[in-house]
């Protein structure tokens, strides 16, 4: 299953991403910085850069999932 996670490096997301990846899911997580991208990729997911308050950027990031 393809999964998009907003807050992939947050309190829940940082534990959720590795579990989703281990379960065989294709995971894309929303990030706003290079540091967060590294954390997401270390968990085995892909990172999508966007501001959650930018509808166009957010739509593009979700379509990437």
PDBQT receptor file of N, H, CA, C and O in Angstrom, charges set to zero:
ATOM      1  N   UNK A   1       0.845  -1.171   0.000  1.00  0.00    +0.000 N 
ATOM      2  CA  UNK A   1       0.000   0.000   0.000  1.00  0.00    +0.000 C 
ATOM      3  C   UNK A   1       0.895   1.241   0.000  1.00  0.00    +0.000 C 
ATOM      4  O   UNK A   1       1.957   1.251   0.622  1.00  0.00    +0.000 OA
ATOM      5  N   UNK A   2       0.462   2.266  -0.692  1.00  0.00    +0.000 N 
ATOM      6  H   UNK A   2      -0.401   2.258  -1.197  1.00  0.00    +0.000 HD
ATOM      7  CA  UNK A   2       1.153   3.555  -0.669  1.00  0.00    +0.000 C 
ATOM      8  C   UNK A   2       0.587   4.386   0.480  1.00  0.00    +0.000 C 
ATOM      9  O   UNK A   2      -0.628   4.502   0.642  1.00  0.00    +0.000 OA
ATOM     10  N   UNK A   3       1.500   4.966   1.279  1.00  0.00    +0.000 N 
ATOM     11  H   UNK A   3       2.486   4.872   1.147  1.00  0.00    +0.000 HD
ATOM     12  CA  UNK A   3       1.082   5.722   2.460  1.00  0.00    +0.000 C 
ATOM     13  C   UNK A   3       1.783   7.076   2.466  1.00  0.00    +0.000 C 
ATOM     14  O   UNK A   3       2.992   7.157   2.251  1.00  0.00    +0.000 OA
ATOM     15  N   UNK A   4       1.018   8.140   2.713  1.00  0.00    +0.000 N 
ATOM     16  H   UNK A   4       0.036   8.074   2.887  1.00  0.00    +0.000 HD
ATOM     17  CA  UNK A   4       1.563   9.481   2.870  1.00  0.00    +0.000 C 
ATOM     18  C   UNK A   4       1.429   9.857   4.338  1.00  0.00    +0.000 C 
ATOM     19  O   UNK A   4       0.344   9.758   4.911  1.00  0.00    +0.000 OA
ATOM     20  N   UNK A   5       2.539  10.292   4.953  1.00  0.00    +0.000 N 
ATOM     21  H   UNK A   5       3.420  10.373   4.487  1.00  0.00    +0.000 HD
ATOM     22  CA  UNK A   5       2.530  10.649   6.365  1.00  0.00    +0.000 C 
ATOM     23  C   UNK A   5       2.933  12.103   6.530  1.00  0.00    +0.000 C 
ATOM     24  O   UNK A   5       4.033  12.499   6.145  1.00  0.00    +0.000 OA
ATOM     25  N   UNK A   6       2.049  12.890   7.098  1.00  0.00    +0.000 N 
ATOM     26  H   UNK A   6       1.155  12.569   7.411  1.00  0.00    +0.000 HD
ATOM     27  CA  UNK A   6       2.376  14.264   7.479  1.00  0.00    +0.000 C 
ATOM     28  C   UNK A   6       2.885  14.190   8.909  1.00  0.00    +0.000 C 
ATOM     29  O   UNK A   6       2.232  13.591   9.763  1.00  0.00    +0.000 OA
ATOM     30  N   UNK A   7       4.026  14.782   9.182  1.00  0.00    +0.000 N 
ATOM     31  H   UNK A   7       4.556  15.269   8.487  1.00  0.00    +0.000 HD
ATOM     32  CA  UNK A   7       4.592  14.700  10.525  1.00  0.00    +0.000 C 
ATOM     33  C   UNK A   7       5.385  13.434  10.733  1.00  0.00    +0.000 C 
ATOM     34  O   UNK A   7       5.372  12.860  11.822  1.00  0.00    +0.000 OA
ATOM     35  N   UNK A   8       6.069  12.995   9.711  1.00  0.00    +0.000 N 
ATOM     36  H   UNK A   8       6.080  13.461   8.826  1.00  0.00    +0.000 HD
ATOM     37  CA  UNK A   8       6.832  11.751   9.778  1.00  0.00    +0.000 C 
ATOM     38  C   UNK A   8       7.979  11.758  10.757  1.00  0.00    +0.000 C 
ATOM     39  O   UNK A   8       8.479  10.692  11.115  1.00  0.00    +0.000 OA
ATOM     40  N   UNK A   9       8.417  12.923  11.205  1.00  0.00    +0.000 N 
ATOM     41  H   UNK A   9       8.011  13.790  10.914  1.00  0.00    +0.000 HD
ATOM     42  CA  UNK A   9       9.512  12.992  12.178  1.00  0.00    +0.000 C 
ATOM     43  C   UNK A   9       9.021  13.451  13.545  1.00  0.00    +0.000 C 
ATOM     44  O   UNK A   9       9.824  13.726  14.436  1.00  0.00    +0.000 OA
ATOM     45  N   UNK A  10       7.725  13.532  13.710  1.00  0.00    +0.000 N 
ATOM     46  H   UNK A  10       7.072  13.308  12.986  1.00  0.00    +0.000 HD
ATOM     47  CA  UNK A  10       7.145  13.988  14.976  1.00  0.00    +0.000 C 
ATOM     48  C   UNK A  10       7.063  12.881  16.014  1.00  0.00    +0.000 C 
ATOM     49  O   UNK A  10       7.633  11.804  15.835  1.00  0.00    +0.000 OA
ATOM     50  N   UNK A  11       6.360  13.150  17.084  1.00  0.00    +0.000 N 
ATOM     51  H   UNK A  11       5.897  14.024  17.229  1.00  0.00    +0.000 HD
ATOM     52  CA  UNK A  11       6.265  12.241  18.226  1.00  0.00    +0.000 C 
ATOM     53  C   UNK A  11       5.734  10.858  17.843  1.00  0.00    +0.000 C 
ATOM     54  O   UNK A  11       6.199   9.849  18.373  1.00  0.00    +0.000 OA
ATOM     55  N   UNK A  12       4.784  10.805  16.945  1.00  0.00    +0.000 N 
ATOM     56  H   UNK A  12       4.406  11.625  16.514  1.00  0.00    +0.000 HD
ATOM     57  CA  UNK A  12       4.226   9.518  16.514  1.00  0.00    +0.000 C 
ATOM     58  C   UNK A  12       4.880   9.057  15.222  1.00  0.00    +0.000 C 
ATOM     59  O   UNK A  12       5.210   7.880  15.079  1.00  0.00    +0.000 OA
ATOM     60  N   UNK A  13       5.071   9.970  14.285  1.00  0.00    +0.000 N 
ATOM     61  H   UNK A  13       4.803  10.927  14.401  1.00  0.00    +0.000 HD
ATOM     62  CA  UNK A  13       5.595   9.626  12.971  1.00  0.00    +0.000 C 
ATOM     63  C   UNK A  13       6.958   8.973  12.985  1.00  0.00    +0.000 C 
ATOM     64  O   UNK A  13       7.221   8.087  12.172  1.00  0.00    +0.000 OA
ATOM     65  N   UNK A  14       7.836   9.389  13.890  1.00  0.00    +0.000 N 
ATOM     66  H   UNK A  14       7.622  10.109  14.550  1.00  0.00    +0.000 HD
ATOM     67  CA  UNK A  14       9.185   8.807  13.909  1.00  0.00    +0.000 C 
ATOM     68  C   UNK A  14       9.165   7.335  14.289  1.00  0.00    +0.000 C 
ATOM     69  O   UNK A  14      10.099   6.604  13.957  1.00  0.00    +0.000 OA
ATOM     70  N   UNK A  15       8.125   6.885  14.976  1.00  0.00    +0.000 N 
ATOM     71  H   UNK A  15       7.367   7.478  15.246  1.00  0.00    +0.000 HD
ATOM     72  CA  UNK A  15       7.970   5.467  15.298  1.00  0.00    +0.000 C 
ATOM     73  C   UNK A  15       7.120   4.757  14.242  1.00  0.00    +0.000 C 
ATOM     74  O   UNK A  15       7.291   3.563  13.994  1.00  0.00    +0.000 OA
ATOM     75  N   UNK A  16       6.213   5.495  13.633  1.00  0.00    +0.000 N 
ATOM     76  H   UNK A  16       6.074   6.465  13.835  1.00  0.00    +0.000 HD
ATOM     77  CA  UNK A  16       5.306   4.928  12.637  1.00  0.00    +0.000 C 
ATOM     78  C   UNK A  16       6.013   4.599  11.326  1.00  0.00    +0.000 C 
ATOM     79  O   UNK A  16       5.766   3.544  10.742  1.00  0.00    +0.000 OA
ATOM     80  N   UNK A  17       6.887   5.484  10.855  1.00  0.00    +0.000 N 
ATOM     81  H   UNK A  17       7.088   6.341  11.330  1.00  0.00    +0.000 HD
ATOM     82  CA  UNK A  17       7.553   5.276   9.564  1.00  0.00    +0.000 C 
ATOM     83  C   UNK A  17       8.269   3.927   9.473  1.00  0.00    +0.000 C 
ATOM     84  O   UNK A  17       8.020   3.175   8.531  1.00  0.00    +0.000 OA
ATOM     85  N   UNK A  18       9.148   3.598  10.418  1.00  0.00    +0.000 N 
ATOM     86  H   UNK A  18       9.350   4.209  11.184  1.00  0.00    +0.000 HD
ATOM     87  CA  UNK A  18       9.833   2.304  10.304  1.00  0.00    +0.000 C 
ATOM     88  C   UNK A  18       8.884   1.109  10.334  1.00  0.00    +0.000 C 
ATOM     89  O   UNK A  18       9.133   0.096   9.681  1.00  0.00    +0.000 OA
ATOM     90  N   UNK A  19       7.813   1.228  11.083  1.00  0.00    +0.000 N 
ATOM     91  H   UNK A  19       7.611   2.051  11.614  1.00  0.00    +0.000 HD
ATOM     92  CA  UNK A  19       6.833   0.136  11.153  1.00  0.00    +0.000 C 
ATOM     93  C   UNK A  19       6.123  -0.045   9.816  1.00  0.00    +0.000 C 
ATOM     94  O   UNK A  19       5.921  -1.171   9.360  1.00  0.00    +0.000 OA
ATOM     95  N   UNK A  20       5.747   1.066   9.192  1.00  0.00    +0.000 N 
ATOM     96  H   UNK A  20       5.911   1.980   9.562  1.00  0.00    +0.000 HD
ATOM     97  CA  UNK A  20       5.095   0.995   7.884  1.00  0.00    +0.000 C 
ATOM     98  C   UNK A  20       6.033   0.399   6.839  1.00  0.00    +0.000 C 
ATOM     99  O   UNK A  20       5.635  -0.464   6.056  1.00  0.00    +0.000 OA
ATOM    100  N   UNK A  21       7.272   0.862   6.833  1.00  0.00    +0.000 N 
ATOM    101  H   UNK A  21       7.596   1.562   7.469  1.00  0.00    +0.000 HD
ATOM    102  CA  UNK A  21       8.263   0.346   5.881  1.00  0.00    +0.000 C 
ATOM    103  C   UNK A  21       8.493  -1.146   6.115  1.00  0.00    +0.000 C 
ATOM    104  O   UNK A  21       8.540  -1.922   5.160  1.00  0.00    +0.000 OA
ATOM    105  N   UNK A  22       8.636  -1.548   7.363  1.00  0.00    +0.000 N 
ATOM    106  H   UNK A  22       8.598  -0.918   8.139  1.00  0.00    +0.000 HD
ATOM    107  CA  UNK A  22       8.846  -2.966   7.696  1.00  0.00    +0.000 C 
ATOM    108  C   UNK A  22       7.656  -3.818   7.271  1.00  0.00    +0.000 C 
ATOM    109  O   UNK A  22       7.801  -5.005   6.979  1.00  0.00    +0.000 OA
ATOM    110  N   UNK A  23       6.475  -3.197   7.240  1.00  0.00    +0.000 N 
ATOM    111  H   UNK A  23       6.357  -2.232   7.478  1.00  0.00    +0.000 HD
ATOM    112  CA  UNK A  23       5.271  -3.894   6.813  1.00  0.00    +0.000 C 
ATOM    113  C   UNK A  23       5.129  -3.981   5.306  1.00  0.00    +0.000 C 
ATOM    114  O   UNK A  23       4.136  -4.505   4.802  1.00  0.00    +0.000 OA
ATOM    115  N   UNK A  24       6.124  -3.466   4.579  1.00  0.00    +0.000 N 
ATOM    116  H   UNK A  24       6.931  -3.040   4.989  1.00  0.00    +0.000 HD
ATOM    117  CA  UNK A  24       6.108  -3.564   3.128  1.00  0.00    +0.000 C 
ATOM    118  C   UNK A  24       5.406  -2.431   2.414  1.00  0.00    +0.000 C 
ATOM    119  O   UNK A  24       5.176  -2.507   1.207  1.00  0.00    +0.000 OA
ATOM    120  N   UNK A  25       5.062  -1.383   3.137  1.00  0.00    +0.000 N 
ATOM    121  H   UNK A  25       5.249  -1.321   4.118  1.00  0.00    +0.000 HD
ATOM    122  CA  UNK A  25       4.376  -0.252   2.528  1.00  0.00    +0.000 C 
ATOM    123  C   UNK A  25       5.373   0.692   1.864  1.00  0.00    +0.000 C 
ATOM    124  O   UNK A  25       6.519   0.801   2.300  1.00  0.00    +0.000 OA
ATOM    125  N   UNK A  26       4.932   1.373   0.808  1.00  0.00    +0.000 N 
ATOM    126  H   UNK A  26       4.001   1.284   0.454  1.00  0.00    +0.000 HD
ATOM    127  CA  UNK A  26       5.724   2.416   0.167  1.00  0.00    +0.000 C 
ATOM    128  C   UNK A  26       5.324   3.723   0.835  1.00  0.00    +0.000 C 
ATOM    129  O   UNK A  26       4.198   4.191   0.671  1.00  0.00    +0.000 OA
ATOM    130  N   UNK A  27       6.248   4.312   1.587  1.00  0.00    +0.000 N 
ATOM    131  H   UNK A  27       7.164   3.932   1.720  1.00  0.00    +0.000 HD
ATOM    132  CA  UNK A  27       5.926   5.449   2.448  1.00  0.00    +0.000 C 
ATOM    133  C   UNK A  27       6.606   6.719   1.955  1.00  0.00    +0.000 C 
ATOM    134  O   UNK A  27       7.796   6.728   1.640  1.00  0.00    +0.000 OA
ATOM    135  N   UNK A  28       5.816   7.798   1.895  1.00  0.00    +0.000 N 
ATOM    136  H   UNK A  28       4.849   7.791   2.151  1.00  0.00    +0.000 HD
ATOM    137  CA  UNK A  28       6.319   9.136   1.615  1.00  0.00    +0.000 C 
ATOM    138  C   UNK A  28       5.922  10.005   2.801  1.00  0.00    +0.000 C 
ATOM    139  O   UNK A  28       4.769   9.994   3.230  1.00  0.00    +0.000 OA
ATOM    140  N   UNK A  29       6.893  10.765   3.332  1.00  0.00    +0.000 N 
ATOM    141  H   UNK A  29       7.830  10.774   2.983  1.00  0.00    +0.000 HD
ATOM    142  CA  UNK A  29       6.618  11.618   4.487  1.00  0.00    +0.000 C 
ATOM    143  C   UNK A  29       6.881  13.078   4.132  1.00  0.00    +0.000 C 
ATOM    144  O   UNK A  29       7.844  13.397   3.434  1.00  0.00    +0.000 OA
ATOM    145  N   UNK A  30       6.031  13.940   4.613  1.00  0.00    +0.000 N 
ATOM    146  H   UNK A  30       5.249  13.681   5.180  1.00  0.00    +0.000 HD
ATOM    147  CA  UNK A  30       6.138  15.374   4.393  1.00  0.00    +0.000 C 
ATOM    148  C   UNK A  30       7.253  15.954   5.255  1.00  0.00    +0.000 C 
ATOM    149  O   UNK A  30       7.303  15.710   6.461  1.00  0.00    +0.000 OA
ATOM    150  N   UNK A  31       8.152  16.728   4.631  1.00  0.00    +0.000 N 
ATOM    151  H   UNK A  31       8.112  16.926   3.652  1.00  0.00    +0.000 HD
ATOM    152  CA  UNK A  31       9.242  17.376   5.362  1.00  0.00    +0.000 C 
ATOM    153  C   UNK A  31       9.386  18.819   4.898  1.00  0.00    +0.000 C 
ATOM    154  O   UNK A  31       8.922  19.194   3.822  1.00  0.00    +0.000 OA
ATOM    155  N   UNK A  32      10.045  19.622   5.742  1.00  0.00    +0.000 N 
ATOM    156  H   UNK A  32      10.421  19.317   6.616  1.00  0.00    +0.000 HD
ATOM    157  CA  UNK A  32      10.297  21.023   5.382  1.00  0.00    +0.000 C 
ATOM    158  C   UNK A  32      11.766  21.386   5.426  1.00  0.00    +0.000 C 
ATOM    159  O   UNK A  32      12.126  22.523   5.123  1.00  0.00    +0.000 OA
ATOM    160  N   UNK A  33      12.631  20.439   5.800  1.00  0.00    +0.000 N 
ATOM    161  H   UNK A  33      12.338  19.515   6.046  1.00  0.00    +0.000 HD
ATOM    162  CA  UNK A  33      14.052  20.763   5.883  1.00  0.00    +0.000 C 
ATOM    163  C   UNK A  33      14.902  19.571   5.454  1.00  0.00    +0.000 C 
ATOM    164  O   UNK A  33      14.436  18.433   5.405  1.00  0.00    +0.000 OA
ATOM    165  N   UNK A  34      16.155  19.868   5.147  1.00  0.00    +0.000 N 
ATOM    166  H   UNK A  34      16.534  20.792   5.186  1.00  0.00    +0.000 HD
ATOM    167  CA  UNK A  34      17.106  18.833   4.753  1.00  0.00    +0.000 C 
ATOM    168  C   UNK A  34      17.374  17.872   5.909  1.00  0.00    +0.000 C 
ATOM    169  O   UNK A  34      17.525  16.669   5.692  1.00  0.00    +0.000 OA
ATOM    170  N   UNK A  35      17.433  18.387   7.121  1.00  0.00    +0.000 N 
ATOM    171  H   UNK A  35      17.311  19.363   7.298  1.00  0.00    +0.000 HD
ATOM    172  CA  UNK A  35      17.647  17.543   8.298  1.00  0.00    +0.000 C 
ATOM    173  C   UNK A  35      16.517  16.522   8.447  1.00  0.00    +0.000 C 
ATOM    174  O   UNK A  35      16.766  15.348   8.719  1.00  0.00    +0.000 OA
ATOM    175  N   UNK A  36      15.284  16.973   8.269  1.00  0.00    +0.000 N 
ATOM    176  H   UNK A  36      15.081  17.927   8.048  1.00  0.00    +0.000 HD
ATOM    177  CA  UNK A  36      14.134  16.070   8.370  1.00  0.00    +0.000 C 
ATOM    178  C   UNK A  36      14.140  15.053   7.235  1.00  0.00    +0.000 C 
ATOM    179  O   UNK A  36      13.745  13.903   7.430  1.00  0.00    +0.000 OA
ATOM    180  N   UNK A  37      14.588  15.468   6.045  1.00  0.00    +0.000 N 
ATOM    181  H   UNK A  37      14.909  16.402   5.886  1.00  0.00    +0.000 HD
ATOM    182  CA  UNK A  37      14.680  14.539   4.914  1.00  0.00    +0.000 C 
ATOM    183  C   UNK A  37      15.599  13.382   5.278  1.00  0.00    +0.000 C 
ATOM    184  O   UNK A  37      15.287  12.223   5.002  1.00  0.00    +0.000 OA
ATOM    185  N   UNK A  38      16.727  13.696   5.895  1.00  0.00    +0.000 N 
ATOM    186  H   UNK A  38      16.980  14.637   6.119  1.00  0.00    +0.000 HD
ATOM    187  CA  UNK A  38      17.683  12.657   6.286  1.00  0.00    +0.000 C 
ATOM    188  C   UNK A  38      17.063  11.686   7.288  1.00  0.00    +0.000 C 
ATOM    189  O   UNK A  38      17.293  10.479   7.210  1.00  0.00    +0.000 OA
ATOM    190  N   UNK A  39      16.279  12.208   8.225  1.00  0.00    +0.000 N 
ATOM    191  H   UNK A  39      16.091  13.189   8.288  1.00  0.00    +0.000 HD
ATOM    192  CA  UNK A  39      15.629  11.355   9.226  1.00  0.00    +0.000 C 
ATOM    193  C   UNK A  39      14.616  10.417   8.566  1.00  0.00    +0.000 C 
ATOM    194  O   UNK A  39      14.541   9.234   8.897  1.00  0.00    +0.000 OA
ATOM    195  N   UNK A  40      13.844  10.961   7.633  1.00  0.00    +0.000 N 
ATOM    196  H   UNK A  40      13.905  11.923   7.364  1.00  0.00    +0.000 HD
ATOM    197  CA  UNK A  40      12.827  10.167   6.937  1.00  0.00    +0.000 C 
ATOM    198  C   UNK A  40      13.493   9.068   6.111  1.00  0.00    +0.000 C 
ATOM    199  O   UNK A  40      13.062   7.915   6.141  1.00  0.00    +0.000 OA
ATOM    200  N   UNK A  41      14.537   9.426   5.380  1.00  0.00    +0.000 N 
ATOM    201  H   UNK A  41      14.887  10.363   5.355  1.00  0.00    +0.000 HD
ATOM    202  CA  UNK A  41      15.213   8.442   4.550  1.00  0.00    +0.000 C 
ATOM    203  C   UNK A  41      15.937   7.396   5.389  1.00  0.00    +0.000 C 
ATOM    204  O   UNK A  41      16.048   6.245   4.968  1.00  0.00    +0.000 OA
ATOM    205  N   UNK A  42      16.431   7.770   6.562  1.00  0.00    +0.000 N 
ATOM    206  H   UNK A  42      16.341   8.706   6.904  1.00  0.00    +0.000 HD
ATOM    207  CA  UNK A  42      17.059   6.801   7.465  1.00  0.00    +0.000 C 
ATOM    208  C   UNK A  42      16.043   5.769   7.956  1.00  0.00    +0.000 C 
ATOM    209  O   UNK A  42      16.401   4.639   8.290  1.00  0.00    +0.000 OA
ATOM    210  N   UNK A  43      14.777   6.171   7.993  1.00  0.00    +0.000 N 
ATOM    211  H   UNK A  43      14.486   7.088   7.721  1.00  0.00    +0.000 HD
ATOM    212  CA  UNK A  43      13.706   5.260   8.410  1.00  0.00    +0.000 C 
ATOM    213  C   UNK A  43      13.242   4.379   7.253  1.00  0.00    +0.000 C 
ATOM    214  O   UNK A  43      12.422   3.480   7.440  1.00  0.00    +0.000 OA
ATOM    215  N   UNK A  44      13.775   4.642   6.048  1.00  0.00    +0.000 N 
ATOM    216  H   UNK A  44      14.441   5.372   5.896  1.00  0.00    +0.000 HD
ATOM    217  CA  UNK A  44      13.420   3.817   4.894  1.00  0.00    +0.000 C 
ATOM    218  C   UNK A  44      12.302   4.371   4.035  1.00  0.00    +0.000 C 
ATOM    219  O   UNK A  44      11.824   3.692   3.126  1.00  0.00    +0.000 OA
ATOM    220  N   UNK A  45      11.879   5.592   4.308  1.00  0.00    +0.000 N 
ATOM    221  H   UNK A  45      12.267   6.144   5.046  1.00  0.00    +0.000 HD
ATOM    222  CA  UNK A  45      10.800   6.220   3.547  1.00  0.00    +0.000 C 
ATOM    223  C   UNK A  45      11.365   7.266   2.593  1.00  0.00    +0.000 C 
ATOM    224  O   UNK A  45      12.539   7.626   2.683  1.00  0.00    +0.000 OA
ATOM    225  N   UNK A  46      10.533   7.748   1.687  1.00  0.00    +0.000 N 
ATOM    226  H   UNK A  46       9.580   7.456   1.614  1.00  0.00    +0.000 HD
ATOM    227  CA  UNK A  46      10.910   8.848   0.798  1.00  0.00    +0.000 C 
ATOM    228  C   UNK A  46      10.393  10.146   1.410  1.00  0.00    +0.000 C 
ATOM    229  O   UNK A  46       9.382  10.158   2.111  1.00  0.00    +0.000 OA
ATOM    230  N   UNK A  47      11.100  11.228   1.134  1.00  0.00    +0.000 N 
ATOM    231  H   UNK A  47      11.922  11.218   0.564  1.00  0.00    +0.000 HD
ATOM    232  CA  UNK A  47      10.712  12.533   1.655  1.00  0.00    +0.000 C 
ATOM    233  C   UNK A  47      10.099  13.372   0.554  1.00  0.00    +0.000 C 
ATOM    234  O   UNK A  47      10.547  13.331  -0.592  1.00  0.00    +0.000 OA
ATOM    235  N   UNK A  48       9.067  14.138   0.904  1.00  0.00    +0.000 N 
ATOM    236  H   UNK A  48       8.703  14.171   1.835  1.00  0.00    +0.000 HD
ATOM    237  CA  UNK A  48       8.428  15.084  -0.005  1.00  0.00    +0.000 C 
ATOM    238  C   UNK A  48       8.490  16.456   0.654  1.00  0.00    +0.000 C 
ATOM    239  O   UNK A  48       7.935  16.663   1.734  1.00  0.00    +0.000 OA
ATOM    240  N   UNK A  49       9.177  17.400  -0.012  1.00  0.00    +0.000 N 
ATOM    241  H   UNK A  49       9.628  17.232  -0.889  1.00  0.00    +0.000 HD
ATOM    242  CA  UNK A  49       9.306  18.756   0.528  1.00  0.00    +0.000 C 
ATOM    243  C   UNK A  49       8.061  19.565   0.221  1.00  0.00    +0.000 C 
ATOM    244  O   UNK A  49       7.654  19.663  -0.936  1.00  0.00    +0.000 OA
ATOM    245  N   UNK A  50       7.450  20.147   1.248  1.00  0.00    +0.000 N 
ATOM    246  H   UNK A  50       7.781  20.068   2.188  1.00  0.00    +0.000 HD
ATOM    247  CA  UNK A  50       6.305  21.035   1.065  1.00  0.00    +0.000 C 
ATOM    248  C   UNK A  50       5.969  21.705   2.395  1.00  0.00    +0.000 C 
ATOM    249  O   UNK A  50       6.307  21.209   3.470  1.00  0.00    +0.000 OA
ATOM    250  N   UNK A  51       5.301  22.833   2.286  1.00  0.00    +0.000 N 
ATOM    251  H   UNK A  51       5.027  23.235   1.413  1.00  0.00    +0.000 HD
ATOM    252  CA  UNK A  51       4.754  23.519   3.453  1.00  0.00    +0.000 C 
ATOM    253  C   UNK A  51       3.300  23.076   3.571  1.00  0.00    +0.000 C 
ATOM    254  O   UNK A  51       2.540  23.181   2.608  1.00  0.00    +0.000 OA
ATOM    255  N   UNK A  52       2.918  22.594   4.716  1.00  0.00    +0.000 N 
ATOM    256  H   UNK A  52       3.536  22.509   5.498  1.00  0.00    +0.000 HD
ATOM    257  CA  UNK A  52       1.560  22.088   4.911  1.00  0.00    +0.000 C 
ATOM    258  C   UNK A  52       0.488  23.153   4.696  1.00  0.00    +0.000 C 
ATOM    259  O   UNK A  52      -0.679  22.817   4.496  1.00  0.00    +0.000 OA
ATOM    260  N   UNK A  53       0.862  24.419   4.733  1.00  0.00    +0.000 N 
ATOM    261  H   UNK A  53       1.810  24.692   4.895  1.00  0.00    +0.000 HD
ATOM    262  CA  UNK A  53      -0.101  25.496   4.532  1.00  0.00    +0.000 C 
ATOM    263  C   UNK A  53      -0.127  26.000   3.084  1.00  0.00    +0.000 C 
ATOM    264  O   UNK A  53      -0.851  26.944   2.768  1.00  0.00    +0.000 OA
ATOM    265  N   UNK A  54       0.654  25.376   2.213  1.00  0.00    +0.000 N 
ATOM    266  H   UNK A  54       1.242  24.609   2.470  1.00  0.00    +0.000 HD
ATOM    267  CA  UNK A  54       0.689  25.727   0.790  1.00  0.00    +0.000 C 
ATOM    268  C   UNK A  54      -0.106  24.677   0.021  1.00  0.00    +0.000 C 
ATOM    269  O   UNK A  54       0.397  23.577  -0.209  1.00  0.00    +0.000 OA
ATOM    270  N   UNK A  55      -1.341  24.995  -0.383  1.00  0.00    +0.000 N 
ATOM    271  H   UNK A  55      -1.749  25.889  -0.196  1.00  0.00    +0.000 HD
ATOM    272  CA  UNK A  55      -2.193  23.981  -1.016  1.00  0.00    +0.000 C 
ATOM    273  C   UNK A  55      -1.599  23.374  -2.286  1.00  0.00    +0.000 C 
ATOM    274  O   UNK A  55      -1.752  22.176  -2.523  1.00  0.00    +0.000 OA
ATOM    275  N   UNK A  56      -0.939  24.167  -3.088  1.00  0.00    +0.000 N 
ATOM    276  H   UNK A  56      -0.815  25.140  -2.895  1.00  0.00    +0.000 HD
ATOM    277  CA  UNK A  56      -0.377  23.653  -4.343  1.00  0.00    +0.000 C 
ATOM    278  C   UNK A  56       0.800  22.721  -4.053  1.00  0.00    +0.000 C 
ATOM    279  O   UNK A  56       0.883  21.622  -4.601  1.00  0.00    +0.000 OA
ATOM    280  N   UNK A  57       1.701  23.171  -3.188  1.00  0.00    +0.000 N 
ATOM    281  H   UNK A  57       1.633  24.064  -2.743  1.00  0.00    +0.000 HD
ATOM    282  CA  UNK A  57       2.848  22.339  -2.825  1.00  0.00    +0.000 C 
ATOM    283  C   UNK A  57       2.435  21.070  -2.113  1.00  0.00    +0.000 C 
ATOM    284  O   UNK A  57       3.003  20.005  -2.356  1.00  0.00    +0.000 OA
ATOM    285  N   UNK A  58       1.457  21.172  -1.240  1.00  0.00    +0.000 N 
ATOM    286  H   UNK A  58       0.995  22.036  -1.043  1.00  0.00    +0.000 HD
ATOM    287  CA  UNK A  58       0.979  20.008  -0.499  1.00  0.00    +0.000 C 
ATOM    288  C   UNK A  58       0.314  19.003  -1.438  1.00  0.00    +0.000 C 
ATOM    289  O   UNK A  58       0.513  17.796  -1.304  1.00  0.00    +0.000 OA
ATOM    290  N   UNK A  59      -0.463  19.496  -2.370  1.00  0.00    +0.000 N 
ATOM    291  H   UNK A  59      -0.625  20.477  -2.478  1.00  0.00    +0.000 HD
ATOM    292  CA  UNK A  59      -1.107  18.611  -3.355  1.00  0.00    +0.000 C 
ATOM    293  C   UNK A  59      -0.061  17.861  -4.164  1.00  0.00    +0.000 C 
ATOM    294  O   UNK A  59      -0.199  16.662  -4.406  1.00  0.00    +0.000 OA
ATOM    295  N   UNK A  60       0.986  18.564  -4.584  1.00  0.00    +0.000 N 
ATOM    296  H   UNK A  60       1.099  19.538  -4.387  1.00  0.00    +0.000 HD
ATOM    297  CA  UNK A  60       2.071  17.928  -5.341  1.00  0.00    +0.000 C 
ATOM    298  C   UNK A  60       2.762  16.864  -4.499  1.00  0.00    +0.000 C 
ATOM    299  O   UNK A  60       3.093  15.794  -5.008  1.00  0.00    +0.000 OA
ATOM    300  N   UNK A  61       2.984  17.143  -3.221  1.00  0.00    +0.000 N 
ATOM    301  H   UNK A  61       2.716  18.013  -2.807  1.00  0.00    +0.000 HD
ATOM    302  CA  UNK A  61       3.648  16.185  -2.336  1.00  0.00    +0.000 C 
ATOM    303  C   UNK A  61       2.787  14.941  -2.138  1.00  0.00    +0.000 C 
ATOM    304  O   UNK A  61       3.310  13.827  -2.129  1.00  0.00    +0.000 OA
ATOM    305  N   UNK A  62       1.494  15.113  -1.981  1.00  0.00    +0.000 N 
ATOM    306  H   UNK A  62       1.069  16.019  -1.988  1.00  0.00    +0.000 HD
ATOM    307  CA  UNK A  62       0.593  13.975  -1.796  1.00  0.00    +0.000 C 
ATOM    308  C   UNK A  62       0.531  13.128  -3.052  1.00  0.00    +0.000 C 
ATOM    309  O   UNK A  62       0.480  11.901  -2.973  1.00  0.00    +0.000 OA
ATOM    310  N   UNK A  63       0.535  13.765  -4.202  1.00  0.00    +0.000 N 
ATOM    311  H   UNK A  63       0.576  14.762  -4.267  1.00  0.00    +0.000 HD
ATOM    312  CA  UNK A  63       0.507  13.006  -5.465  1.00  0.00    +0.000 C 
ATOM    313  C   UNK A  63       1.773  12.201  -5.649  1.00  0.00    +0.000 C 
ATOM    314  O   UNK A  63       1.767  11.198  -6.364  1.00  0.00    +0.000 OA
ATOM    315  N   UNK A  64       2.855  12.616  -5.022  1.00  0.00    +0.000 N 
ATOM    316  H   UNK A  64       2.859  13.430  -4.441  1.00  0.00    +0.000 HD
ATOM    317  CA  UNK A  64       4.115  11.890  -5.116  1.00  0.00    +0.000 C 
ATOM    318  C   UNK A  64       4.027  10.541  -4.405  1.00  0.00    +0.000 C 
ATOM    319  O   UNK A  64       4.750   9.604  -4.746  1.00  0.00    +0.000 OA
ATOM    320  N   UNK A  65       3.146  10.448  -3.422  1.00  0.00    +0.000 N 
ATOM    321  H   UNK A  65       2.559  11.209  -3.144  1.00  0.00    +0.000 HD
ATOM    322  CA  UNK A  65       3.029   9.228  -2.613  1.00  0.00    +0.000 C 
ATOM    323  C   UNK A  65       2.543   8.043  -3.436  1.00  0.00    +0.000 C 
ATOM    324  O   UNK A  65       2.391   6.943  -2.905  1.00  0.00    +0.000 OA
TER     325      UNK A  65
